[in-house]
């Protein structure tokens, strides 16, 4: 118990320092960021205006934490609000220290959103979950992207009704470029790169570079940082 308390206290001190270092953190967000983990007994560190609905449906493995809007990035400002909604049939599962940047919109209607250690979702990204969205370790989802695992309405093709939803899997270290859209039933392979503005409708092989609408393989990559 003592060791756990000391670990939590050290994390809280780091959080306070991060808030102080974020130059564009408003006074209101600063106070909210200090109060939230104490009031709700959850490792959720808030650095900018944030709306969280269904916090009791956010799950954490040992040592996990959710960082929301901890610093200005790109075009974001201290006024940009992040929204996280987890409805009664949904779950948001944090499996390590993960980051959602300012202005994100995350809605888990049902199913589960899984965030692996080091996963980072940048500002103004939108994630809508009906079945499953899994973001692997050290994935980078760039700003103004969309991950949509459902069509929101039924479709009939050649007399056959199509599935409305399908899981989206981003394997470890996948990089989704700014303005891209990843649609239902897609797996983006390990260390693959989706170029800016792409629409991904099919699986992406590991270490492939895809671009366009619909996205097609245009090259391969050894690694990215």
Wavefront OBJ file of the C-alpha trace (Angstrom):
o trace
v 0.000 0.000 0.000
v 2.805 2.440 0.913
v 4.698 1.687 -2.299
v 1.531 2.159 -4.366
v 0.835 5.478 -2.644
v 4.362 6.726 -3.294
v 4.099 5.707 -6.935
v 0.783 7.567 -7.303
v 2.247 10.611 -5.550
v 5.250 10.698 -7.871
v 2.939 10.508 -10.885
v 0.821 13.327 -9.455
v 3.905 15.526 -8.957
v 4.936 14.848 -12.579
v 1.431 15.802 -13.652
v 1.577 19.118 -11.779
v 4.923 19.935 -13.387
v 3.561 19.082 -16.837
v 0.585 21.376 -16.287
v 2.842 24.227 -15.198
v 5.049 23.711 -18.244
v 2.103 23.850 -20.667
v 2.087 27.555 -21.469
v -1.367 27.552 -22.991
v -3.107 25.743 -20.135
v -5.855 28.031 -18.848
v -6.329 28.625 -15.127
v -9.621 26.713 -15.145
v -8.088 23.723 -16.917
v -5.122 23.843 -14.535
v -7.397 23.567 -11.502
v -9.503 20.854 -13.146
v -6.359 18.941 -14.010
v -5.273 18.997 -10.384
v -8.653 17.992 -8.993
v -9.788 15.234 -11.343
v -7.441 12.360 -10.361
v -7.991 13.127 -6.680
v -11.765 13.473 -6.857
v -12.437 10.435 -9.043
v -9.589 8.131 -8.029
v -8.706 7.497 -11.647
v -5.328 8.037 -13.362
v -6.738 10.571 -15.814
v -4.518 13.627 -16.187
v -6.283 16.627 -17.724
v -4.441 19.630 -19.161
v -7.136 21.482 -21.109
v -10.955 21.776 -21.154
v -12.324 18.233 -21.248
v -15.757 16.598 -21.096
v -15.789 12.998 -19.877
v -19.049 11.039 -19.859
v -19.133 7.460 -18.588
v -15.861 7.660 -16.654
v -16.855 4.536 -14.714
v -16.562 2.628 -18.001
v -12.928 3.633 -18.519
v -10.683 0.748 -17.471
v -6.991 0.748 -16.560
v -4.441 -2.023 -16.292
v -1.755 -1.735 -13.597
v 0.423 1.308 -14.203
v -1.810 2.691 -16.959
v -2.867 6.329 -17.244
v -4.836 8.506 -19.658
v -3.372 11.919 -20.501
v -5.847 14.334 -22.104
v -4.841 17.650 -23.686
v -1.571 17.948 -21.803
v 0.077 20.413 -24.159
v -0.518 22.660 -27.136
v 0.053 20.969 -30.481
v -0.080 22.388 -33.977
v -3.226 24.466 -34.398
v -4.744 23.747 -30.980
v -5.354 26.424 -28.343
v -6.230 26.460 -24.655
v -9.909 26.869 -25.599
v -10.191 23.627 -27.576
v -12.325 21.118 -25.700
v -11.722 17.379 -25.755
v -14.768 15.103 -25.548
v -14.743 11.488 -24.368
v -18.098 9.683 -24.253
v -18.363 6.039 -23.239
v -21.963 4.846 -23.393
v -23.344 2.063 -21.153
v -22.621 -0.711 -23.678
v -19.090 0.526 -24.384
v -15.689 0.360 -22.722
v -12.486 2.361 -23.069
v -9.490 0.286 -22.000
v -6.086 1.862 -21.297
v -3.287 -0.698 -21.240
v -0.445 1.722 -20.484
v 0.258 5.447 -20.428
v -1.649 6.830 -23.427
v -2.336 10.326 -24.773
v -5.348 12.042 -26.310
v -4.426 15.549 -27.421
v -6.508 18.719 -27.367
v -9.760 18.786 -29.272
v -10.178 15.037 -29.784
v -13.652 13.521 -30.092
v -13.956 9.956 -28.818
v -17.357 8.237 -28.727
v -17.704 4.579 -27.758
v -21.346 3.720 -28.460
v -20.774 0.006 -27.845
v -17.888 -2.430 -28.044
v -14.429 -1.396 -26.903
v -11.693 1.115 -27.653
v -8.295 -0.328 -26.705
v -5.256 1.914 -26.258
v -1.885 0.169 -25.888
v 1.159 1.689 -24.124
v 2.482 4.808 -25.821
v -0.514 5.224 -28.138
v -0.960 8.867 -29.146
v -4.040 10.437 -30.752
v -3.444 14.008 -31.877
v -5.699 17.040 -31.813
v -9.086 17.132 -33.543
v -9.009 13.412 -34.351
v -12.371 11.618 -34.226
v -12.839 8.005 -33.106
v -16.287 6.406 -33.235
v -16.681 2.853 -31.961
v -19.566 0.418 -32.352
v -17.593 -2.851 -32.340
v -13.858 -2.536 -31.688
v -11.034 -0.105 -32.348
v -7.584 -1.162 -31.176
v -4.653 1.274 -31.279
v -1.353 -0.527 -30.779
v 1.754 0.372 -28.838
v 3.428 3.628 -29.911
v 0.959 4.223 -32.719
v 0.598 7.805 -33.855
v -2.824 8.965 -35.053
v -2.266 12.414 -36.550
v -4.488 15.447 -36.160
v -7.832 15.744 -37.939
v -8.052 12.013 -38.707
v -11.102 9.754 -38.397
v -11.365 6.126 -37.273
v -14.876 4.826 -38.030
v -15.614 1.150 -37.424
v -19.203 1.357 -38.703
v -21.309 2.763 -41.543
v -24.079 4.112 -39.269
v -26.708 2.678 -41.648
v -27.378 -0.645 -43.439
v -26.313 -1.128 -47.057
v -27.513 -3.723 -49.574
v -25.191 -4.658 -52.455
v -26.430 -7.020 -55.198
v -29.294 -8.034 -52.960
v -27.046 -8.899 -50.008
v -27.112 -6.816 -46.845
v -23.602 -5.826 -45.839
v -22.219 -5.789 -42.285
v -22.631 -2.378 -40.711
v -19.482 -2.619 -38.625
v -16.086 -4.309 -38.438
v -13.095 -3.904 -36.117
v -10.284 -1.474 -36.850
v -6.862 -2.708 -35.746
v -3.820 -0.450 -35.785
v -0.848 -2.661 -35.042
v 2.179 -1.453 -33.077
v 3.890 1.699 -34.378
v 1.435 2.299 -37.205
v 1.285 5.943 -38.288
v -1.957 7.442 -39.596
v -1.254 10.690 -41.470
v -3.182 13.905 -40.977
v -6.644 14.112 -42.496
v -6.854 10.386 -43.212
v -9.946 8.234 -42.722
v -9.752 4.577 -41.690
v -12.994 2.684 -42.281
v -14.532 -0.473 -40.825
v -12.863 -3.859 -40.981
v -9.350 -2.532 -41.658
v -6.079 -3.707 -40.118
v -3.078 -1.405 -40.517
v 0.050 -3.515 -40.117
v 2.965 -2.959 -37.778
v 5.096 0.118 -38.619
v 2.954 0.890 -41.680
v 2.397 4.500 -42.745
v -0.842 5.958 -44.088
v -0.104 9.128 -46.064
v -1.960 12.356 -45.330
v -5.475 12.597 -46.718
v -5.862 8.897 -47.500
v -9.085 6.874 -47.250
v -8.246 3.366 -46.061
v -10.794 0.701 -47.004
v -8.578 -2.414 -47.076
v -5.872 -3.957 -44.923
v -2.417 -2.370 -45.025
v 0.580 -4.758 -44.906
v 3.270 -4.243 -42.250
v 5.849 -1.555 -43.164
v 3.869 -0.532 -46.236
v 3.243 3.075 -47.229
v -0.238 3.680 -48.625
v -1.758 6.794 -50.165
v -4.837 7.943 -52.035
v -8.571 7.325 -52.052
v -8.993 4.431 -51.836
v -5.523 3.969 -50.349
v -3.061 1.815 -52.301
v 0.473 0.654 -51.562
v 2.975 3.168 -52.964
v 6.115 2.070 -51.140
v 7.665 0.459 -48.092
v 9.480 1.773 -45.046
v 12.018 0.267 -42.666
v 11.135 2.443 -39.681
v 9.890 5.877 -38.611
v 10.349 8.097 -35.554
l 1 2 3 4 5 6 7 8 9 10 11 12 13 14 15 16 17 18 19 20 21 22 23 24 25 26 27 28 29 30 31 32 33 34 35 36 37 38 39 40 41 42 43 44 45 46 47 48 49 50 51 52 53 54 55 56 57 58 59 60 61 62 63 64 65 66 67 68 69 70 71 72 73 74 75 76 77 78 79 80 81 82 83 84 85 86 87 88 89 90 91 92 93 94 95 96 97 98 99 100 101 102 103 104 105 106 107 108 109 110 111 112 113 114 115 116 117 118 119 120 121 122 123 124 125 126 127 128 129 130 131 132 133 134 135 136 137 138 139 140 141 142 143 144 145 146 147 148 149 150 151 152 153 154 155 156 157 158 159 160 161 162 163 164 165 166 167 168 169 170 171 172 173 174 175 176 177 178 179 180 181 182 183 184 185 186 187 188 189 190 191 192 193 194 195 196 197 198 199 200 201 202 203 204 205 206 207 208 209 210 211 212 213 214 215 216 217 218 219 220 221 222 223 224 225
